[in-house]
Amino acid sequence: MIDIKDLRANTERYKTACEQKRSSVDIDALLSLDEQARDLRQELQDLTTEKNQAGKTIAQIKDADERQRAIDRMSELKAREKEIAAQLEALEPQIEEMMLLVPLPSHPESPVGPDESGNVEVRRWGEVRDFGFEAKDHIELGTALGIVDLERGVKLSGSRNYVLRGDGALLHRAVLSLALDLMVEKGFEPMTVPVLTKEKTFMGTGWFPEGKAQAYQVPEDELFLVGTAEVPVTSFHMDEILDESELPKRYVAQSLCFRREAGAAGKDTYGLYRIHQFEKVEQVIVCKYDLEEAEKWHQCILANSEELMQKLELPYRVLEICTGDMGTGKYRMYDIETYMPSRGGYCETHSASNLLDFQTRRLNLRYRDADRKVRHCISMNNTVVASPRVLIPLLELNQNADGSITIPVALRPYMGGRERIVAK
């Protein structure tokens, strides 16, 4: 959520943000409702002051007619109070609903564009392999090796589900373990967090209301299954005031993730690319409100993920995401796309987002600075790795002509020292 005071003071900046981020929020209408609410609150305050003064004097009035007029005025004040309360009760939810949708203006250097076509490539790493034989996709490879079973996954849970077996399950675990170990070595505090959380954590992190259709709900318990550990980890300190000396908080969490993927179609629904359940190692940073420091940490979490991809020996590219593709709450955003032969190019595997105080205002997550002033923190996050999506390039790019898979060197300690996955 944005700062309403900043919206009032820099209205055109937010109108531009709406245009650039393709938001339909009517800023003028919102400010009109806000002005009505402020006028009503001021009137309510004035009524309260008059009521308090009248209450002190009524008993001292000697003249019966004058006392009655004062009593009648008190009745009028109370009636008007009820009217204002009713008006505010109707106005405030409208304002809150609109405020939740107002986009955060993006970083001055973020590329301006309407959609993913406006994203800008920053760099590439690694060489795309020339196979020299007819390469197979990850499902053909995984099925032949007995390590991926889509048919039984669908039998168990419906479309876009899967089972990893044997070395498939071990490779999945190996990737996640390597990612978690890397982050712990870098000083991030590991966390195990709930994957069923309250609606306020989704609202606070900005996943709701816009992304609510993508979440699985458990209505009996008023809980939702998270689509990323970002939700519980960023919400961990909600409604708290931290001390500046505690910052930055650097957390890493491995969790199951669930997404309905409503509306996904075409090649995205094939194989392990866009599925309902997966596991992810997520990094989250909460730091003081300092734009220079926030930029440093944003580049840090991006570099962490690049380092992992290099350890996995997977060719990738980094994109800076344009305004029309970055989402409501993002200030600056980068994606890492990894080369996937079966999909014919680079495809998203990571998203590194700096959200400034967009989440922390909604979460009421603050800190007390060196001058004892209470301020909102800055939050940011990035995937370290998500599996089994990353298994697509791992299997496809490391396949051999005989159908076996060469295990990247960094994963071999987690795979019993073996160099290959072969059919049993």
DAKAVEN-V13907 format. One record per residue. N is the residue number from 1. SS is DSSP state (H for helix, E for strand, L for the rest). PHI is phi in whole degrees, -180 to 180 (NA if undefined). NEAR is the number of other ideal C-beta (glycine too) atoms within 8 Angstrom. Layout:
N_SS_PHI_NEAR / N_SS_PHI_NEAR
This chain:
1_L_NA_7 / 2_L_-92_12 / 3_L_-83_7 / 4_H_-60_8 / 5_H_-66_6 / 6_H_-68_8 / 7_H_-62_14 / 8_H_-66_9 / 9_H_-80_6 / 10_L_-129_8 / 11_H_-56_10 / 12_H_-64_6 / 13_H_-61_8 / 14_H_-78_14 / 15_H_-64_9 / 16_H_-63_9 / 17_H_-60_15 / 18_H_-62_13 / 19_H_-65_7 / 20_H_-71_11 / 21_L_-102_13 / 22_L_58_7 / 23_L_-95_10 / 24_L_-97_5 / 25_L_-64_10 / 26_L_-89_7 / 27_H_-63_12 / 28_H_-63_6 / 29_H_-65_8 / 30_H_-62_14 / 31_H_-67_11 / 32_H_-66_8 / 33_H_-65_12 / 34_H_-63_11 / 35_H_-66_8 / 36_H_-60_9 / 37_H_-66_12 / 38_H_-66_8 / 39_H_-63_8 / 40_H_-66_12 / 41_H_-65_9 / 42_H_-65_8 / 43_H_-62_10 / 44_H_-63_12 / 45_H_-63_8 / 46_H_-64_8 / 47_H_-63_12 / 48_H_-63_9 / 49_H_-62_8 / 50_H_-65_9 / 51_H_-61_12 / 52_H_-63_8 / 53_H_-67_8 / 54_H_-65_12 / 55_H_-62_8 / 56_H_-78_7 / 57_H_-103_9 / 58_H_-56_11 / 59_H_-66_4 / 60_H_-91_6 / 61_L_-76_9 / 62_L_-82_5 / 63_L_-70_6 / 64_H_-64_5 / 65_H_-65_6 / 66_H_-66_9 / 67_H_-63_11 / 68_H_-66_8 / 69_H_-62_8 / 70_H_-67_12 / 71_H_-66_9 / 72_H_-63_8 / 73_H_-64_9 / 74_H_-62_12 / 75_H_-65_8 / 76_H_-63_8 / 77_H_-62_12 / 78_H_-66_9 / 79_H_-65_8 / 80_H_-67_10 / 81_H_-58_12 / 82_H_-65_8 / 83_H_-62_8 / 84_H_-65_12 / 85_H_-59_9 / 86_H_-67_8 / 87_H_-66_9 / 88_H_-66_12 / 89_H_-62_8 / 90_H_-83_8 / 91_H_-77_12 / 92_H_-61_9 / 93_H_-64_8 / 94_H_-64_9 / 95_H_-65_12 / 96_H_-62_8 / 97_H_-60_9 / 98_H_-73_13 / 99_H_-62_11 / 100_L_-65_10 / 101_L_-104_11 / 102_L_-70_17 / 103_L_-76_14 / 104_L_-76_13 / 105_L_-58_8 / 106_L_-83_13 / 107_L_-59_7 / 108_L_-57_4 / 109_L_-94_4 / 110_L_-65_14 / 111_L_-64_10 / 112_L_-95_8 / 113_L_-163_11 / 114_L_-79_7 / 115_L_-164_8 / 116_H_-59_6 / 117_H_-65_6 / 118_H_-93_13 / 119_L_-69_13 / 120_E_-117_8 / 121_E_-73_8 / 122_E_-98_8 / 123_E_-167_6 / 124_E_-129_8 / 125_E_-138_9 / 126_L_87_10 / 127_L_-108_4 / 128_L_-75_6 / 129_L_-73_7 / 130_L_-102_4 / 131_L_-72_8 / 132_L_80_4 / 133_L_-153_5 / 134_L_-75_4 / 135_L_-78_8 / 136_L_-106_10 / 137_L_-85_10 / 138_H_-65_14 / 139_H_-75_11 / 140_H_-60_8 / 141_H_-64_15 / 142_H_-65_12 / 143_H_-68_10 / 144_H_-64_9 / 145_H_-84_16 / 146_L_74_9 / 147_L_-112_12 / 148_E_-130_16 / 149_E_-131_11 / 150_H_-75_12 / 151_H_-59_6 / 152_H_-76_8 / 153_H_-62_11 / 154_H_-67_10 / 155_H_-61_5 / 156_H_-77_7 / 157_H_-137_7 / 158_L_91_5 / 159_L_-61_5 / 160_L_59_9 / 161_L_-127_12 / 162_L_-159_10 / 163_E_-130_9 / 164_E_-99_11 / 165_L_-125_10 / 166_L_51_8 / 167_H_-67_10 / 168_H_-65_13 / 169_H_-66_10 / 170_H_-69_10 / 171_H_-66_16 / 172_H_-57_13 / 173_H_-64_9 / 174_H_-62_11 / 175_H_-62_15 / 176_H_-65_13 / 177_H_-66_9 / 178_H_-59_15 / 179_H_-63_13 / 180_H_-66_13 / 181_H_-61_8 / 182_H_-60_13 / 183_H_-71_14 / 184_H_-65_10 / 185_H_-60_6 / 186_L_-85_7 / 187_L_94_5 / 188_L_-79_10 / 189_E_-81_7 / 190_E_-75_11 / 191_E_-136_10 / 192_L_-112_6 / 193_L_-122_10 / 194_L_-64_6 / 195_L_-104_12 / 196_E_-107_9 / 197_E_-132_12 / 198_E_-74_8 / 199_H_-59_8 / 200_H_-63_8 / 201_H_-72_13 / 202_H_-73_16 / 203_H_-66_12 / 204_H_-65_12 / 205_H_-90_13 / 206_L_87_13 / 207_L_-74_11 / 208_L_-114_10 / 209_L_-87_8 / 210_L_-64_8 / 211_L_-98_10 / 212_H_-63_9 / 213_H_-66_6 / 214_H_-92_9 / 215_L_-100_15 / 216_E_-86_7 / 217_E_-113_7 / 218_E_-116_10 / 219_H_-62_5 / 220_H_-60_4 / 221_H_-109_6 / 222_L_56_7 / 223_E_-128_9 / 224_E_-132_12 / 225_E_-81_11 / 226_L_-75_16 / 227_L_-98_11 / 228_L_-169_11 / 229_L_-67_16 / 230_H_-52_9 / 231_H_-64_14 / 232_H_-71_14 / 233_H_-68_14 / 234_H_-67_15 / 235_H_-82_13 / 236_L_-53_9 / 237_L_-104_9 / 238_L_-61_11 / 239_L_63_5 / 240_L_-119_7 / 241_E_-115_7 / 242_E_-88_14 / 243_E_-96_8 / 244_H_-55_10 / 245_H_-66_4 / 246_H_-81_7 / 247_L_-95_12 / 248_L_-81_9 / 249_E_-90_12 / 250_E_-121_10 / 251_E_-119_14 / 252_E_-138_16 / 253_E_-140_14 / 254_E_-103_13 / 255_E_-151_14 / 256_E_-69_7 / 257_E_-135_14 / 258_E_-134_12 / 259_L_-141_8 / 260_L_-71_9 / 261_L_54_10 / 262_L_-61_6 / 263_L_93_4 / 264_L_-67_8 / 265_L_-152_5 / 266_H_69_4 / 267_H_-67_6 / 268_H_-64_8 / 269_H_-90_10 / 270_L_-88_6 / 271_L_68_9 / 272_L_-103_11 / 273_L_-76_13 / 274_L_-124_7 / 275_L_-124_12 / 276_L_-84_9 / 277_E_-133_8 / 278_E_-156_10 / 279_E_-122_11 / 280_E_-144_14 / 281_E_-102_15 / 282_E_-119_16 / 283_E_-109_16 / 284_E_-132_16 / 285_E_-124_14 / 286_E_-120_15 / 287_E_-132_13 / 288_L_-69_12 / 289_L_-81_10 / 290_L_-145_8 / 291_H_-62_6 / 292_H_-68_6 / 293_H_-66_10 / 294_H_-62_14 / 295_H_-63_10 / 296_H_-61_8 / 297_H_-70_12 / 298_H_-63_12 / 299_H_-66_8 / 300_H_-64_9 / 301_H_-70_14 / 302_H_-68_13 / 303_H_-64_8 / 304_H_-59_14 / 305_H_-69_16 / 306_H_-63_12 / 307_H_-61_9 / 308_H_-64_13 / 309_H_-63_13 / 310_H_-69_9 / 311_H_-62_10 / 312_L_-81_13 / 313_L_61_8 / 314_L_-107_12 / 315_L_-67_12 / 316_E_-147_15 / 317_E_-133_12 / 318_E_-108_14 / 319_E_-114_12 / 320_E_-90_12 / 321_L_-84_13 / 322_L_-81_16 / 323_H_-59_13 / 324_H_-78_12 / 325_H_-120_11 / 326_L_-96_13 / 327_L_96_9 / 328_L_-59_12 / 329_L_-94_10 / 330_L_-87_14 / 331_L_-94_13 / 332_E_-148_14 / 333_E_-149_14 / 334_E_-126_12 / 335_E_-114_12 / 336_E_-105_17 / 337_E_-114_12 / 338_E_-105_13 / 339_E_-72_14 / 340_E_-126_13 / 341_H_-53_12 / 342_H_-68_9 / 343_H_-100_9 / 344_L_74_5 / 345_E_167_6 / 346_E_-84_8 / 347_E_-133_11 / 348_E_-60_7 / 349_E_-128_14 / 350_E_-144_12 / 351_E_-136_11 / 352_E_-106_16 / 353_E_-125_14 / 354_E_-103_14 / 355_L_-110_15 / 356_L_46_9 / 357_L_-101_12 / 358_H_-61_16 / 359_H_-77_14 / 360_H_-69_14 / 361_H_-67_11 / 362_H_-69_12 / 363_H_-89_13 / 364_L_56_8 / 365_L_-102_15 / 366_E_-132_12 / 367_E_-144_13 / 368_E_-103_11 / 369_L_-80_10 / 370_L_-63_4 / 371_L_-92_4 / 372_L_69_5 / 373_L_-85_6 / 374_E_-89_7 / 375_E_-133_10 / 376_E_-80_9 / 377_L_-74_15 / 378_E_-109_15 / 379_E_-124_14 / 380_E_-154_15 / 381_E_-155_15 / 382_E_-160_14 / 383_E_-65_14 / 384_E_-89_16 / 385_E_-161_15 / 386_E_-125_12 / 387_E_-130_12 / 388_L_-93_11 / 389_H_-56_11 / 390_H_-67_14 / 391_H_-69_16 / 392_H_-59_16 / 393_H_-69_13 / 394_H_-61_14 / 395_H_-73_12 / 396_H_-69_15 / 397_H_-81_11 / 398_L_-109_10 / 399_E_-76_13 / 400_L_-114_9 / 401_L_-60_5 / 402_L_-86_4 / 403_L_91_10 / 404_L_-78_11 / 405_E_-122_12 / 406_E_-81_9 / 407_L_-84_13 / 408_L_-54_11 / 409_H_-55_6 / 410_H_-66_9 / 411_H_-94_13 / 412_H_-62_11 / 413_H_-60_6 / 414_H_-88_9 / 415_H_-118_12 / 416_L_68_3 / 417_L_80_5 / 418_L_-72_8 / 419_L_-100_5 / 420_E_-141_9 / 421_E_-106_10 / 422_L_-127_6 / 423_L_-64_7 / 424_L_-83_5
